[in-house]
Amino acid sequence: MTTPDPDPATSPGTDHRGNTLPHDTPPAEGGIFGISTPEPEELRHAWGSWPAWLIILLAVAVSVMLIAMIVALSS
């Protein structure tokens, strides 16, 4: 992999001051090969069914409270 030459005189698509010419793209950036730190291991097991049940329980509790508030206000 090569890195672009920072010299404006030899960089394609730039004028003598290093500005990009109209309708032209600037030279590509230099890259880094590989990764800097090891990636974490993938999760192999899901949480199980308890988070779904907890969310359902909270949704039912909120629904019951809202229905109770509507009944209390309408009477």
PyMOL Python script that loads the backbone (N, CA, C, O; Angstrom):
from pymol import cmd

cmd.read_pdbstr("""\
ATOM      1  N   MET A   1       0.849  -1.163   0.000  1.00  0.00           N
ATOM      2  CA  MET A   1       0.000   0.000   0.000  1.00  0.00           C
ATOM      3  C   MET A   1       0.903   1.237   0.000  1.00  0.00           C
ATOM      4  O   MET A   1       1.866   1.317   0.764  1.00  0.00           O
ATOM      5  N   THR A   2       0.586   2.171  -0.844  1.00  0.00           N
ATOM      6  CA  THR A   2       1.381   3.387  -0.916  1.00  0.00           C
ATOM      7  C   THR A   2       0.596   4.541  -0.318  1.00  0.00           C
ATOM      8  O   THR A   2      -0.634   4.553  -0.355  1.00  0.00           O
ATOM      9  N   THR A   3       1.302   5.494   0.223  1.00  0.00           N
ATOM     10  CA  THR A   3       0.662   6.686   0.759  1.00  0.00           C
ATOM     11  C   THR A   3       0.804   7.804  -0.255  1.00  0.00           C
ATOM     12  O   THR A   3       1.771   7.825  -1.016  1.00  0.00           O
ATOM     13  N   PRO A   4      -0.149   8.744  -0.281  1.00  0.00           N
ATOM     14  CA  PRO A   4      -0.073   9.828  -1.244  1.00  0.00           C
ATOM     15  C   PRO A   4       1.098  10.761  -0.934  1.00  0.00           C
ATOM     16  O   PRO A   4       1.508  10.918   0.216  1.00  0.00           O
ATOM     17  N   ASP A   5       1.608  11.358  -1.974  1.00  0.00           N
ATOM     18  CA  ASP A   5       2.718  12.297  -1.835  1.00  0.00           C
ATOM     19  C   ASP A   5       2.167  13.643  -1.370  1.00  0.00           C
ATOM     20  O   ASP A   5       1.309  14.199  -2.054  1.00  0.00           O
ATOM     21  N   PRO A   6       2.619  14.193  -0.240  1.00  0.00           N
ATOM     22  CA  PRO A   6       2.071  15.452   0.248  1.00  0.00           C
ATOM     23  C   PRO A   6       2.562  16.676  -0.532  1.00  0.00           C
ATOM     24  O   PRO A   6       2.073  17.781  -0.299  1.00  0.00           O
ATOM     25  N   ASP A   7       3.519  16.501  -1.453  1.00  0.00           N
ATOM     26  CA  ASP A   7       4.045  17.622  -2.215  1.00  0.00           C
ATOM     27  C   ASP A   7       2.998  18.076  -3.231  1.00  0.00           C
ATOM     28  O   ASP A   7       2.614  17.288  -4.095  1.00  0.00           O
ATOM     29  N   PRO A   8       2.516  19.344  -3.155  1.00  0.00           N
ATOM     30  CA  PRO A   8       1.482  19.811  -4.080  1.00  0.00           C
ATOM     31  C   PRO A   8       1.916  19.760  -5.546  1.00  0.00           C
ATOM     32  O   PRO A   8       1.075  19.631  -6.436  1.00  0.00           O
ATOM     33  N   ALA A   9       3.203  19.858  -5.797  1.00  0.00           N
ATOM     34  CA  ALA A   9       3.660  19.858  -7.191  1.00  0.00           C
ATOM     35  C   ALA A   9       3.472  18.492  -7.840  1.00  0.00           C
ATOM     36  O   ALA A   9       3.314  18.406  -9.057  1.00  0.00           O
ATOM     37  N   THR A  10       3.487  17.431  -7.050  1.00  0.00           N
ATOM     38  CA  THR A  10       3.372  16.098  -7.627  1.00  0.00           C
ATOM     39  C   THR A  10       2.043  15.417  -7.311  1.00  0.00           C
ATOM     40  O   THR A  10       1.810  14.302  -7.778  1.00  0.00           O
ATOM     41  N   SER A  11       1.159  16.056  -6.530  1.00  0.00           N
ATOM     42  CA  SER A  11      -0.138  15.465  -6.209  1.00  0.00           C
ATOM     43  C   SER A  11      -1.103  15.705  -7.365  1.00  0.00           C
ATOM     44  O   SER A  11      -1.258  16.848  -7.796  1.00  0.00           O
ATOM     45  N   PRO A  12      -1.746  14.680  -7.873  1.00  0.00           N
ATOM     46  CA  PRO A  12      -2.684  14.890  -8.975  1.00  0.00           C
ATOM     47  C   PRO A  12      -3.937  15.610  -8.502  1.00  0.00           C
ATOM     48  O   PRO A  12      -4.389  15.392  -7.378  1.00  0.00           O
ATOM     49  N   GLY A  13      -4.498  16.459  -9.338  1.00  0.00           N
ATOM     50  CA  GLY A  13      -5.742  17.152  -9.031  1.00  0.00           C
ATOM     51  C   GLY A  13      -5.595  18.341  -8.115  1.00  0.00           C
ATOM     52  O   GLY A  13      -6.595  18.804  -7.567  1.00  0.00           O
ATOM     53  N   THR A  14      -4.376  18.869  -7.919  1.00  0.00           N
ATOM     54  CA  THR A  14      -4.178  20.045  -7.078  1.00  0.00           C
ATOM     55  C   THR A  14      -3.363  21.089  -7.839  1.00  0.00           C
ATOM     56  O   THR A  14      -2.591  20.762  -8.741  1.00  0.00           O
ATOM     57  N   ASP A  15      -3.554  22.358  -7.452  1.00  0.00           N
ATOM     58  CA  ASP A  15      -2.762  23.409  -8.076  1.00  0.00           C
ATOM     59  C   ASP A  15      -1.441  23.579  -7.319  1.00  0.00           C
ATOM     60  O   ASP A  15      -1.122  22.784  -6.436  1.00  0.00           O
ATOM     61  N   HIS A  16      -0.678  24.616  -7.668  1.00  0.00           N
ATOM     62  CA  HIS A  16       0.653  24.789  -7.064  1.00  0.00           C
ATOM     63  C   HIS A  16       0.607  25.103  -5.570  1.00  0.00           C
ATOM     64  O   HIS A  16       1.615  24.944  -4.881  1.00  0.00           O
ATOM     65  N   ARG A  17      -0.561  25.552  -5.048  1.00  0.00           N
ATOM     66  CA  ARG A  17      -0.690  25.838  -3.616  1.00  0.00           C
ATOM     67  C   ARG A  17      -1.254  24.646  -2.831  1.00  0.00           C
ATOM     68  O   ARG A  17      -1.357  24.702  -1.605  1.00  0.00           O
ATOM     69  N   GLY A  18      -1.618  23.570  -3.539  1.00  0.00           N
ATOM     70  CA  GLY A  18      -2.162  22.396  -2.861  1.00  0.00           C
ATOM     71  C   GLY A  18      -3.671  22.375  -2.796  1.00  0.00           C
ATOM     72  O   GLY A  18      -4.243  21.457  -2.209  1.00  0.00           O
ATOM     73  N   ASN A  19      -4.344  23.370  -3.388  1.00  0.00           N
ATOM     74  CA  ASN A  19      -5.805  23.402  -3.392  1.00  0.00           C
ATOM     75  C   ASN A  19      -6.340  22.419  -4.427  1.00  0.00           C
ATOM     76  O   ASN A  19      -5.723  22.202  -5.470  1.00  0.00           O
ATOM     77  N   THR A  20      -7.489  21.830  -4.128  1.00  0.00           N
ATOM     78  CA  THR A  20      -8.102  20.911  -5.066  1.00  0.00           C
ATOM     79  C   THR A  20      -8.691  21.685  -6.233  1.00  0.00           C
ATOM     80  O   THR A  20      -9.348  22.708  -6.044  1.00  0.00           O
ATOM     81  N   LEU A  21      -8.452  21.189  -7.434  1.00  0.00           N
ATOM     82  CA  LEU A  21      -8.995  21.826  -8.627  1.00  0.00           C
ATOM     83  C   LEU A  21     -10.493  21.579  -8.700  1.00  0.00           C
ATOM     84  O   LEU A  21     -10.977  20.569  -8.191  1.00  0.00           O
ATOM     85  N   PRO A  22     -11.242  22.499  -9.334  1.00  0.00           N
ATOM     86  CA  PRO A  22     -12.693  22.293  -9.468  1.00  0.00           C
ATOM     87  C   PRO A  22     -12.987  20.997 -10.226  1.00  0.00           C
ATOM     88  O   PRO A  22     -12.282  20.644 -11.171  1.00  0.00           O
ATOM     89  N   HIS A  23     -14.019  20.308  -9.805  1.00  0.00           N
ATOM     90  CA  HIS A  23     -14.475  19.064 -10.430  1.00  0.00           C
ATOM     91  C   HIS A  23     -13.408  17.981 -10.392  1.00  0.00           C
ATOM     92  O   HIS A  23     -13.326  17.165 -11.309  1.00  0.00           O
ATOM     93  N   ASP A  24     -12.602  17.961  -9.359  1.00  0.00           N
ATOM     94  CA  ASP A  24     -11.598  16.924  -9.203  1.00  0.00           C
ATOM     95  C   ASP A  24     -11.599  16.468  -7.750  1.00  0.00           C
ATOM     96  O   ASP A  24     -11.929  17.244  -6.853  1.00  0.00           O
ATOM     97  N   THR A  25     -11.241  15.249  -7.522  1.00  0.00           N
ATOM     98  CA  THR A  25     -11.206  14.731  -6.156  1.00  0.00           C
ATOM     99  C   THR A  25      -9.797  14.821  -5.608  1.00  0.00           C
ATOM    100  O   THR A  25      -8.833  14.680  -6.361  1.00  0.00           O
ATOM    101  N   PRO A  26      -9.656  15.054  -4.311  1.00  0.00           N
ATOM    102  CA  PRO A  26      -8.323  15.115  -3.719  1.00  0.00           C
ATOM    103  C   PRO A  26      -7.686  13.724  -3.702  1.00  0.00           C
ATOM    104  O   PRO A  26      -8.389  12.725  -3.852  1.00  0.00           O
ATOM    105  N   PRO A  27      -6.387  13.649  -3.525  1.00  0.00           N
ATOM    106  CA  PRO A  27      -5.736  12.340  -3.463  1.00  0.00           C
ATOM    107  C   PRO A  27      -6.225  11.533  -2.267  1.00  0.00           C
ATOM    108  O   PRO A  27      -6.666  12.094  -1.263  1.00  0.00           O
ATOM    109  N   ALA A  28      -6.142  10.241  -2.382  1.00  0.00           N
ATOM    110  CA  ALA A  28      -6.627   9.363  -1.318  1.00  0.00           C
ATOM    111  C   ALA A  28      -5.749   9.484  -0.076  1.00  0.00           C
ATOM    112  O   ALA A  28      -4.578   9.856  -0.153  1.00  0.00           O
ATOM    113  N   GLU A  29      -6.342   9.163   1.063  1.00  0.00           N
ATOM    114  CA  GLU A  29      -5.589   9.196   2.311  1.00  0.00           C
ATOM    115  C   GLU A  29      -4.796   7.910   2.467  1.00  0.00           C
ATOM    116  O   GLU A  29      -5.129   6.876   1.887  1.00  0.00           O
ATOM    117  N   GLY A  30      -3.750   7.997   3.254  1.00  0.00           N
ATOM    118  CA  GLY A  30      -2.984   6.795   3.570  1.00  0.00           C
ATOM    119  C   GLY A  30      -3.792   5.901   4.480  1.00  0.00           C
ATOM    120  O   GLY A  30      -4.616   6.397   5.249  1.00  0.00           O
ATOM    121  N   GLY A  31      -3.587   4.631   4.419  1.00  0.00           N
ATOM    122  CA  GLY A  31      -4.363   3.704   5.229  1.00  0.00           C
ATOM    123  C   GLY A  31      -3.495   2.969   6.223  1.00  0.00           C
ATOM    124  O   GLY A  31      -2.267   3.029   6.173  1.00  0.00           O
ATOM    125  N   ILE A  32      -4.153   2.282   7.116  1.00  0.00           N
ATOM    126  CA  ILE A  32      -3.468   1.464   8.112  1.00  0.00           C
ATOM    127  C   ILE A  32      -3.923   0.037   7.870  1.00  0.00           C
ATOM    128  O   ILE A  32      -5.121  -0.224   7.760  1.00  0.00           O
ATOM    129  N   PHE A  33      -3.000  -0.869   7.789  1.00  0.00           N
ATOM    130  CA  PHE A  33      -3.320  -2.260   7.535  1.00  0.00           C
ATOM    131  C   PHE A  33      -3.538  -2.985   8.851  1.00  0.00           C
ATOM    132  O   PHE A  33      -2.734  -2.859   9.774  1.00  0.00           O
ATOM    133  N   GLY A  34      -4.625  -3.745   8.941  1.00  0.00           N
ATOM    134  CA  GLY A  34      -4.896  -4.539  10.131  1.00  0.00           C
ATOM    135  C   GLY A  34      -5.655  -3.749  11.189  1.00  0.00           C
ATOM    136  O   GLY A  34      -6.088  -2.623  10.944  1.00  0.00           O
ATOM    137  N   ILE A  35      -5.809  -4.337  12.347  1.00  0.00           N
ATOM    138  CA  ILE A  35      -6.509  -3.685  13.447  1.00  0.00           C
ATOM    139  C   ILE A  35      -5.522  -3.416  14.574  1.00  0.00           C
ATOM    140  O   ILE A  35      -4.512  -4.106  14.708  1.00  0.00           O
ATOM    141  N   SER A  36      -5.825  -2.408  15.380  1.00  0.00           N
ATOM    142  CA  SER A  36      -4.889  -2.022  16.430  1.00  0.00           C
ATOM    143  C   SER A  36      -5.077  -2.831  17.713  1.00  0.00           C
ATOM    144  O   SER A  36      -4.110  -3.070  18.437  1.00  0.00           O
ATOM    145  N   THR A  37      -6.305  -3.253  18.001  1.00  0.00           N
ATOM    146  CA  THR A  37      -6.558  -4.041  19.208  1.00  0.00           C
ATOM    147  C   THR A  37      -7.376  -5.268  18.826  1.00  0.00           C
ATOM    148  O   THR A  37      -8.119  -5.231  17.845  1.00  0.00           O
ATOM    149  N   PRO A  38      -7.254  -6.331  19.571  1.00  0.00           N
ATOM    150  CA  PRO A  38      -8.068  -7.510  19.256  1.00  0.00           C
ATOM    151  C   PRO A  38      -9.545  -7.225  19.487  1.00  0.00           C
ATOM    152  O   PRO A  38      -9.911  -6.505  20.416  1.00  0.00           O
ATOM    153  N   GLU A  39     -10.377  -7.788  18.643  1.00  0.00           N
ATOM    154  CA  GLU A  39     -11.811  -7.585  18.787  1.00  0.00           C
ATOM    155  C   GLU A  39     -12.354  -8.505  19.877  1.00  0.00           C
ATOM    156  O   GLU A  39     -11.832  -9.601  20.083  1.00  0.00           O
ATOM    157  N   PRO A  40     -13.408  -8.059  20.580  1.00  0.00           N
ATOM    158  CA  PRO A  40     -13.978  -8.906  21.630  1.00  0.00           C
ATOM    159  C   PRO A  40     -14.659 -10.135  21.028  1.00  0.00           C
ATOM    160  O   PRO A  40     -15.070 -10.129  19.868  1.00  0.00           O
ATOM    161  N   GLU A  41     -14.767 -11.163  21.823  1.00  0.00           N
ATOM    162  CA  GLU A  41     -15.432 -12.377  21.365  1.00  0.00           C
ATOM    163  C   GLU A  41     -16.916 -12.110  21.168  1.00  0.00           C
ATOM    164  O   GLU A  41     -17.502 -11.267  21.848  1.00  0.00           O
ATOM    165  N   GLU A  42     -17.519 -12.835  20.230  1.00  0.00           N
ATOM    166  CA  GLU A  42     -18.942 -12.699  19.987  1.00  0.00           C
ATOM    167  C   GLU A  42     -19.724 -13.342  21.130  1.00  0.00           C
ATOM    168  O   GLU A  42     -19.264 -14.293  21.763  1.00  0.00           O
ATOM    169  N   LEU A  43     -20.921 -12.799  21.379  1.00  0.00           N
ATOM    170  CA  LEU A  43     -21.788 -13.418  22.373  1.00  0.00           C
ATOM    171  C   LEU A  43     -22.317 -14.719  21.803  1.00  0.00           C
ATOM    172  O   LEU A  43     -22.852 -14.748  20.695  1.00  0.00           O
ATOM    173  N   ARG A  44     -22.172 -15.775  22.546  1.00  0.00           N
ATOM    174  CA  ARG A  44     -22.585 -17.079  22.040  1.00  0.00           C
ATOM    175  C   ARG A  44     -23.996 -17.449  22.505  1.00  0.00           C
ATOM    176  O   ARG A  44     -24.677 -18.230  21.840  1.00  0.00           O
ATOM    177  N   HIS A  45     -24.432 -16.912  23.612  1.00  0.00           N
ATOM    178  CA  HIS A  45     -25.749 -17.254  24.136  1.00  0.00           C
ATOM    179  C   HIS A  45     -26.550 -15.977  24.331  1.00  0.00           C
ATOM    180  O   HIS A  45     -26.023 -14.940  24.732  1.00  0.00           O
ATOM    181  N   ALA A  46     -27.827 -16.084  24.038  1.00  0.00           N
ATOM    182  CA  ALA A  46     -28.716 -14.950  24.291  1.00  0.00           C
ATOM    183  C   ALA A  46     -28.979 -14.859  25.790  1.00  0.00           C
ATOM    184  O   ALA A  46     -28.591 -15.742  26.555  1.00  0.00           O
ATOM    185  N   TRP A  47     -29.628 -13.804  26.189  1.00  0.00           N
ATOM    186  CA  TRP A  47     -29.925 -13.621  27.607  1.00  0.00           C
ATOM    187  C   TRP A  47     -30.899 -14.660  28.118  1.00  0.00           C
ATOM    188  O   TRP A  47     -30.921 -14.955  29.313  1.00  0.00           O
ATOM    189  N   GLY A  48     -31.675 -15.200  27.263  1.00  0.00           N
ATOM    190  CA  GLY A  48     -32.723 -16.117  27.693  1.00  0.00           C
ATOM    191  C   GLY A  48     -34.067 -15.427  27.534  1.00  0.00           C
ATOM    192  O   GLY A  48     -34.177 -14.400  26.864  1.00  0.00           O
ATOM    193  N   SER A  49     -35.087 -16.003  28.158  1.00  0.00           N
ATOM    194  CA  SER A  49     -36.430 -15.447  27.974  1.00  0.00           C
ATOM    195  C   SER A  49     -36.813 -14.433  29.047  1.00  0.00           C
ATOM    196  O   SER A  49     -37.838 -13.767  28.907  1.00  0.00           O
ATOM    197  N   TRP A  50     -36.029 -14.293  30.111  1.00  0.00           N
ATOM    198  CA  TRP A  50     -36.451 -13.412  31.199  1.00  0.00           C
ATOM    199  C   TRP A  50     -36.507 -11.937  30.810  1.00  0.00           C
ATOM    200  O   TRP A  50     -37.383 -11.245  31.328  1.00  0.00           O
ATOM    201  N   PRO A  51     -35.647 -11.393  29.939  1.00  0.00           N
ATOM    202  CA  PRO A  51     -35.827  -9.985  29.575  1.00  0.00           C
ATOM    203  C   PRO A  51     -37.129  -9.739  28.823  1.00  0.00           C
ATOM    204  O   PRO A  51     -37.770  -8.706  29.016  1.00  0.00           O
ATOM    205  N   ALA A  52     -37.527 -10.683  27.965  1.00  0.00           N
ATOM    206  CA  ALA A  52     -38.797 -10.528  27.245  1.00  0.00           C
ATOM    207  C   ALA A  52     -39.965 -10.540  28.222  1.00  0.00           C
ATOM    208  O   ALA A  52     -40.884  -9.731  28.101  1.00  0.00           O
ATOM    209  N   TRP A  53     -39.933 -11.453  29.188  1.00  0.00           N
ATOM    210  CA  TRP A  53     -41.014 -11.509  30.175  1.00  0.00           C
ATOM    211  C   TRP A  53     -41.051 -10.242  31.030  1.00  0.00           C
ATOM    212  O   TRP A  53     -42.129  -9.764  31.383  1.00  0.00           O
ATOM    213  N   LEU A  54     -39.894  -9.704  31.359  1.00  0.00           N
ATOM    214  CA  LEU A  54     -39.846  -8.472  32.146  1.00  0.00           C
ATOM    215  C   LEU A  54     -40.460  -7.309  31.369  1.00  0.00           C
ATOM    216  O   LEU A  54     -41.212  -6.513  31.931  1.00  0.00           O
ATOM    217  N   ILE A  55     -40.141  -7.212  30.086  1.00  0.00           N
ATOM    218  CA  ILE A  55     -40.704  -6.138  29.258  1.00  0.00           C
ATOM    219  C   ILE A  55     -42.215  -6.303  29.121  1.00  0.00           C
ATOM    220  O   ILE A  55     -42.961  -5.329  29.212  1.00  0.00           O
ATOM    221  N   ILE A  56     -42.655  -7.521  28.904  1.00  0.00           N
ATOM    222  CA  ILE A  56     -44.098  -7.767  28.800  1.00  0.00           C
ATOM    223  C   ILE A  56     -44.797  -7.423  30.108  1.00  0.00           C
ATOM    224  O   ILE A  56     -45.863  -6.809  30.095  1.00  0.00           O
ATOM    225  N   LEU A  57     -44.213  -7.809  31.231  1.00  0.00           N
ATOM    226  CA  LEU A  57     -44.800  -7.509  32.541  1.00  0.00           C
ATOM    227  C   LEU A  57     -44.895  -6.000  32.766  1.00  0.00           C
ATOM    228  O   LEU A  57     -45.917  -5.513  33.249  1.00  0.00           O
ATOM    229  N   LEU A  58     -43.852  -5.264  32.424  1.00  0.00           N
ATOM    230  CA  LEU A  58     -43.897  -3.812  32.582  1.00  0.00           C
ATOM    231  C   LEU A  58     -44.942  -3.184  31.658  1.00  0.00           C
ATOM    232  O   LEU A  58     -45.644  -2.257  32.061  1.00  0.00           O
ATOM    233  N   ALA A  59     -45.050  -3.677  30.432  1.00  0.00           N
ATOM    234  CA  ALA A  59     -46.051  -3.144  29.503  1.00  0.00           C
ATOM    235  C   ALA A  59     -47.462  -3.403  30.021  1.00  0.00           C
ATOM    236  O   ALA A  59     -48.328  -2.534  29.919  1.00  0.00           O
ATOM    237  N   VAL A  60     -47.699  -4.583  30.571  1.00  0.00           N
ATOM    238  CA  VAL A  60     -49.016  -4.895  31.126  1.00  0.00           C
ATOM    239  C   VAL A  60     -49.301  -4.017  32.343  1.00  0.00           C
ATOM    240  O   VAL A  60     -50.420  -3.528  32.500  1.00  0.00           O
ATOM    241  N   ALA A  61     -48.317  -3.813  33.194  1.00  0.00           N
ATOM    242  CA  ALA A  61     -48.513  -2.982  34.383  1.00  0.00           C
ATOM    243  C   ALA A  61     -48.835  -1.539  33.991  1.00  0.00           C
ATOM    244  O   ALA A  61     -49.724  -0.925  34.580  1.00  0.00           O
ATOM    245  N   VAL A  62     -48.126  -0.996  33.011  1.00  0.00           N
ATOM    246  CA  VAL A  62     -48.400   0.370  32.565  1.00  0.00           C
ATOM    247  C   VAL A  62     -49.788   0.447  31.938  1.00  0.00           C
ATOM    248  O   VAL A  62     -50.519   1.411  32.164  1.00  0.00           O
ATOM    249  N   SER A  63     -50.154  -0.564  31.150  1.00  0.00           N
ATOM    250  CA  SER A  63     -51.490  -0.578  30.538  1.00  0.00           C
ATOM    251  C   SER A  63     -52.586  -0.614  31.593  1.00  0.00           C
ATOM    252  O   SER A  63     -53.581   0.103  31.480  1.00  0.00           O
ATOM    253  N   VAL A  64     -52.411  -1.440  32.613  1.00  0.00           N
ATOM    254  CA  VAL A  64     -53.407  -1.520  33.691  1.00  0.00           C
ATOM    255  C   VAL A  64     -53.522  -0.187  34.418  1.00  0.00           C
ATOM    256  O   VAL A  64     -54.627   0.254  34.734  1.00  0.00           O
ATOM    257  N   MET A  65     -52.392   0.458  34.684  1.00  0.00           N
ATOM    258  CA  MET A  65     -52.437   1.764  35.369  1.00  0.00           C
ATOM    259  C   MET A  65     -53.138   2.808  34.505  1.00  0.00           C
ATOM    260  O   MET A  65     -53.927   3.604  35.015  1.00  0.00           O
ATOM    261  N   LEU A  66     -52.857   2.814  33.196  1.00  0.00           N
ATOM    262  CA  LEU A  66     -53.509   3.798  32.323  1.00  0.00           C
ATOM    263  C   LEU A  66     -55.004   3.549  32.219  1.00  0.00           C
ATOM    264  O   LEU A  66     -55.792   4.495  32.217  1.00  0.00           O
ATOM    265  N   ILE A  67     -55.402   2.288  32.132  1.00  0.00           N
ATOM    266  CA  ILE A  67     -56.835   1.968  32.079  1.00  0.00           C
ATOM    267  C   ILE A  67     -57.507   2.362  33.391  1.00  0.00           C
ATOM    268  O   ILE A  67     -58.624   2.878  33.386  1.00  0.00           O
ATOM    269  N   ALA A  68     -56.835   2.121  34.508  1.00  0.00           N
ATOM    270  CA  ALA A  68     -57.383   2.509  35.822  1.00  0.00           C
ATOM    271  C   ALA A  68     -57.544   4.022  35.923  1.00  0.00           C
ATOM    272  O   ALA A  68     -58.525   4.504  36.489  1.00  0.00           O
ATOM    273  N   MET A  69     -56.594   4.770  35.382  1.00  0.00           N
ATOM    274  CA  MET A  69     -56.688   6.248  35.411  1.00  0.00           C
ATOM    275  C   MET A  69     -57.848   6.722  34.536  1.00  0.00           C
ATOM    276  O   MET A  69     -58.559   7.657  34.905  1.00  0.00           O
ATOM    277  N   ILE A  70     -58.041   6.088  33.387  1.00  0.00           N
ATOM    278  CA  ILE A  70     -59.149   6.471  32.509  1.00  0.00           C
ATOM    279  C   ILE A  70     -60.485   6.169  33.173  1.00  0.00           C
ATOM    280  O   ILE A  70     -61.407   6.983  33.110  1.00  0.00           O
ATOM    281  N   VAL A  71     -60.598   5.002  33.811  1.00  0.00           N
ATOM    282  CA  VAL A  71     -61.853   4.634  34.495  1.00  0.00           C
ATOM    283  C   VAL A  71     -62.108   5.585  35.648  1.00  0.00           C
ATOM    284  O   VAL A  71     -63.247   6.001  35.861  1.00  0.00           O
ATOM    285  N   ALA A  72     -61.051   5.945  36.410  1.00  0.00           N
ATOM    286  CA  ALA A  72     -61.218   6.849  37.550  1.00  0.00           C
ATOM    287  C   ALA A  72     -61.630   8.245  37.102  1.00  0.00           C
ATOM    288  O   ALA A  72     -62.423   8.898  37.780  1.00  0.00           O
ATOM    289  N   LEU A  73     -61.108   8.713  35.972  1.00  0.00           N
ATOM    290  CA  LEU A  73     -61.458  10.042  35.498  1.00  0.00           C
ATOM    291  C   LEU A  73     -62.850  10.093  34.874  1.00  0.00           C
ATOM    292  O   LEU A  73     -63.514  11.129  34.921  1.00  0.00           O
ATOM    293  N   SER A  74     -63.291   8.986  34.293  1.00  0.00           N
ATOM    294  CA  SER A  74     -64.588   8.999  33.623  1.00  0.00           C
ATOM    295  C   SER A  74     -65.737   8.844  34.609  1.00  0.00           C
ATOM    296  O   SER A  74     -66.873   9.145  34.244  1.00  0.00           O
ATOM    297  N   SER A  75     -65.507   8.395  35.826  1.00  0.00           N
ATOM    298  CA  SER A  75     -66.610   8.235  36.764  1.00  0.00           C
ATOM    299  C   SER A  75     -66.782   9.404  37.670  1.00  0.00           C
ATOM    300  O   SER A  75     -67.677   9.405  38.514  1.00  0.00           O
TER     301      SER A  75
END
""", "prot")
cmd.dss("prot")
cmd.show_as("cartoon", "prot")
cmd.util.cbc("prot")
cmd.orient("prot")
